[in-house]
Amino acid sequence: MSGMKDPIDYVFNNARYKADSDPVRRQGIQGNALLFDGYSTWITRSVAKIEKPRDAITLEAWVAPRAYEWGDDRRPSAIVNQHDRSAKQGYLLGMYRHGSWTMQLGLGSEWVEAWSENKPLEKNKWSYVVGTYDKAASEIKLYLNGELVTTQKTPKNATINPSFSDLLIGKNNQGVLLRGTTTMNMFNGVMDEVKIHKRALSADEIKEAFDSYVPQAGGNIPAIAEKDLAIDRALLADDRHRPQYHLSAPGHWMNEPHAPIYFNGQYHLFYQHNPQGPYWHHIHWGHWVSDDMVHWRDMPVALAPEKNAPDPDGTWSGSATYDENGLPVLFFTAGNDAASPNQSTGLARSTFMQDGDNDLKTWVKHPVPVTRQEPGKGRFGDFRDPFVFQDGDHYVQLVGSGLDGGGGTALVYTSDNLTDWAYRGPLFESNYAKYPFLGTVWELPVLLPVGKDQEGQTKHILAINPAGKDADVEVYYWLGTWNSETFKFEPDHEEPRLLDVGDYHFTGPSGFVDPLTGRTILFTVSQGERTAQSEYDAGWAHNGGLPVSLSLRADGQLGIEPIQELESLRGPKLVTIQDAKLEKANELLKNVKGDMLEIVMEFGKTEAVQYGIKVRRSQNGEEETLLYYDADTATFNVNREKSTLDPDEITRGIQGGKLELNGENLKLHIYLDRSMIEANANGLKSLTTRAYPSRSDSLGLQVWADGDVKVKSMEVWQMNSAYGPTVPAYEPALRPPAGELTNHDFQTGDLTGWTVVSGSTFSNGNVNDRNEWGWGGPFNMAGVPGKYHLWGIRPGEVEDGGTGELRSETFVLGGDGQIDFLIGGGSDINNLYIALVRASDGKVLMKQTGHNWEMYLRRFWDASAYIGEELYIQIGDKATGSWGHINIDDVNVPVKLNVSISTLLQQVKDYGAAGKLEKSLYAQLKNKADQSAHQLSKGSKEQAVKFLEDFLRVLDGSSASDEVREKLAETTMWLIAEWK
């Protein structure tokens, strides 16, 4: 395979939210190896450029896996393959669940598989894998590190059926598609020295090859450094939306943090993690270590699903406590699909006594589950999220479940030794009929002391995450008393309360009592609230909330405050405001900008009904997120209707909840961390939310009210990263001005601007505002639900059997030539497509098909080579079978504007006549524009551009309004881009 250059697909080759970066290289067996990230990295060799062995073949590679996939549809994570299993064609060498590995071939009329089950590929170690097939011998052989491990007999004298698929390295030709975006069955780790031979190497040749790679002294395989397999969080440091001082996995997927524990001077916190990619699947335990619960270090995966262990199919949430020797132990939910139910609780012990590793990197699982659910004890099949604590001389374990015919609960077990547990019944039964939003199952139950009441009685908080039917997935809680004799929780109030009013951005509670300070600390997960494609493009999903301290206030209410250690993240103080009216406060805030800020403020008494602060605000308020209090409804709210102009982000609406101030001034403590917004109000409620602004200037602050209001005090700090030096957020290059297609997003509700060329598939009836397609989920069309888009079928009228062609207006491509659009529906590049076509000769220049999923994905074309040409967009449907339709929305084409220097001169004259330009400014701008026009008339575009650049400098330093500056700058920049 040497001597050719093949493309490497990688999500950050053309990054969307960060600067582009190359595929990652790490130290290999010889020179560099390629790191495959598990979801977006693969190499393609075109089918036309690869030979097709028929009588014999050898596949070999050096691989070091960092994680095993679950293996959807029993398809391996491909190392190298060119195959079609259903057609019994081609070949595959790949890895499967728990490190088993395989060579598979289409031989004659059969698909033949050879497996190595007992000699798996070890994680975090180099392995030399070889698979051979020889028609004459009629057998497949597998070799690991030069030694034969498997022989599989095959049909006699069978030839290899050639496959007509491309050769792929790191990606399965027929991987399972998840959520329409992510292909499963991909290799995760480093790979080196991939070779294909059109003969079967002998055992001696394979042993000789192995020996040639490893040191001759002892023949030892080189160790691979931990850093060479780790997910490098530095790759995401400039992501425009990724929080930099909140808890986050180094990359890929995470959900709730859990199992906090303090040991030997360090805090340990774990989290649900998929090391394969930014999607939920085959969950592991990630691990952080910190000295202060603020600055965290990434550790290797602590717990992973294992063969012959309690958790072969997933290691889900749990907790931590100390054993009888004071050493940390972990309790986890063990997933085992072969058991009934498939959930139990497991135990893992640290190897600290053996290795003295204070980072607690290594854990050993108890060989069998420590708690199994028995029929009649809770809702059978829902048994997860053990929360374990020591109570006197015994341990108590709470397990999330439900009650048959009723609502959720936590089941109580007790033990004297951590391995033998006795059932004690449900902890507490809520009124499900009255509060159905509590769901039929409770997940992640947490029971923690929060202080003593005025009578000196210790009070506890019981926090849960509702799940199941009718559940409102938030953190609900009760205050009450833990009765250690009856093993019951006795609430002080019947109605559950919310800890956070941000609506689904503060979930997954876990907590502990900090042994250093005695504080009760709560951790949560902050949901990302993004589409599957946005998470794929970003390379990460979700992050943790800031740790908060819970306490019982003197008035009997629950107090919730950010931990004081967060002050260590403060950088320079940007402003201090005292007793300022709204206008004065905003004047002082005019130059305060940032996407990583801490804000502490208090409002004075006011007659205003609604008042608060706008954050992540662009210069003219095109984008902004409003945090405000409504005195009439006594609610604390966020308005995200203008949070972003990005049509692919789904952060919209107004969210909030009750906050009784009882005569107090409104006091806000706000943390901005790129997309994260966390606001604490009066130490009583938090509001956690998200915003994904599209504009690079959406960094401002503005105090807001519907009446007179005074800012009693306000301080703003710039914040630093918790993971090293702060890296500024990526700013996309400013795109040159351009027009757009008529009705590019179908918002007229019909096909205005488009022409039906042929067939019955496309008509005004295809343009609809449905967000749900009826059998699987949302379309995720551009913008908020309720916007129009083009669905390729009309249910009950014209469905997959219809065909036709739709065409846009003809246009001249302008701007930077970058085209993007949303596409869904069937995958058939020849019969279902959107295409860019040259008008003069009808030549198809670019083409894209769907992905056998209704949900839209955004696709991009670099059509800069065709700038200035007359083109049109063609939408074609020639398919009639299953998935025989195409969906299209938001076709963004930079259309050349009909703008000239005369346009700019006329704008300057019009603004001058309207009094929107001061006389001196009008004279300066007109002079620069006239000089530019003069140079253009002489044929000197270079000099004309220089005068326009001078025009911009004068404009930028002027006192003209934002509107005037923006309009004149847009025209000027378009002319500069056009002339350059």
Secondary structure, DSSP 8 states (H G I E B T S, - for coil): -TT----EE-TTTT-SSS------EEE-SSSEEEEEESSS-EEEE-GGGS---SSEEEEEEEEEES-----GGG--EEEEEEEETTTTEEEEEEE-GGG-EEEEEEETTEEEEEEESSS---TTS-EEEEEEEETTTTEEEEEETTEEEEEEE-STT--B----S-EEESB-TT--EETTTEE-SB-EEEEEEEEEESS---HHHHHHHHHHHS-TTTT------HHHHS--GGGGTT-SSS-SSS---SSEEEEEEEEEEEETTEEEEEEEEETTSSS--S-EEEEEEESSSSSEEEEEEEE---TTSS-TTEEEEEEEEE-TTS-EEEEEEEE-TTSSSSEEEEEEEE-HHHH--TT---EEE-SS-SEE--TTSSSTT--EEEEEEEETTEEEEEEEEE-TTS-EEEEEEEESSSS--EEEEES----TTT-GGG-SEEEEEEEEEEEE-TTS-EEEEEEEEEESTT---S-EEEEEEEETTTTEEEES-SS-EESB-SSSSSEEEEEEE-TTT--EEEEEEE-----HHHHHHHTEE-EE---EEEEE-TTSSEEEEE-GGGGGGEEEEEEEEEEEEHHHHHHHTTT-B-SEEEEEEEE-----SEEEEEEEE-TTSSS-EEEEEETTTTEEEEE-TTS---TT----SEEEEE---TT---EEEEEEETTEEEEEETTTEEEEEE----STT--EEEEEESS--EEEEEEEEEE--SSSS-------------B--TTTT-TTSS-TTEEEEEESS-SGGGEE--SB-SSS-B---SSSTT--EE-S-BTTTB-TT--EEEEE--EEB-TT-EEEEEEEE--BTTTEEEEEEETTT--EEEEE---SEEEEEEEEEE-GGGTTSEEEEEEEE---STT--EEEEEEE--B-----HHHHHHHHHHHHHTT-S-HHHHHHHHHHHHHHHHHHHTT-HHHHHHHHHHHHHHHHTS---HHHHHHHHHHHHHHHHHH-
